[in-house]
Amino acid sequence: MPLEPLLPLFHRLDRQYFDASLAALINPPLLLRWSDGRLSRTAGFYRFGPGISEIVLSRVVLVPLPPEATLSTLCHEMIHAWVDRVLGLKEVHGPQFKARMTHINQSQPGFQVSLRHSYPLPVQAAAWWASCSNCGKKIAYRRRRKGLACRSCCERHNAGVWDARFALKFSPNTVKQLG
């Protein structure tokens, strides 16, 4: 499925709900882009700081979903930019954010802006396998962790207290996830 161009959506939402104030921002201008594919735990974010002001939407999360998810997320991040850059306030989901969100939600039926999304997140393959040399149990981990021991063996053989005899040994997961 091809990526939907964000700029026309941005300009439409900017005119409808922000009096075209976001497109008029300069020093720095508000940039807009799809993520490069690594943003997989959230639908989008607004980033600001010295010399940077941008909205980034997650390709991985939003592209498989209906277009309303993209509109909702884009509008959510635009509210953050509006509160920060136009109003000049440092609030995250404070009263100005909630008032604008409520106004947008009440003024149209096409999508709903929310504080948090409940979109399905893509499953990430475990990068590591941890195995217990005592019982042979294998546990999948996304990150390699130091100092872990097999809980079952510690409980069974050492009254639930950590024991180096049951330390987990990590090995890379060589099976790649399909999809």
VENFEN-V411145 format. One record per helix or strand of 3 or more residues. SS is the DSSP state (A for helix, B for strand). FROM is the first residue (numbers start at 1). TO is the last residue. Records with the same first field share a line. If there is no record, write none. Layout:
BEGIN
SS=FROM-TO, FROM-TO
END
This chain:
BEGIN
A=6-18, 59-62, 67-86, 95-107, 151-158, 164-166
B=31-34, 44-49, 52-57, 128-132, 138-141, 167-172
END
